[in-house]
């Protein structure tokens, strides 16, 4: 494996991880909003 490819994969992995974290936070926020304001 050459170093540039390894670095690119590492960057991609970190990017995907941060995207998953952001999506998880958004999902939690949506669930909280539904619990707090979803008295239908």
Residue pairs with C-beta under 8 A, 6 or more apart in sequence:
none
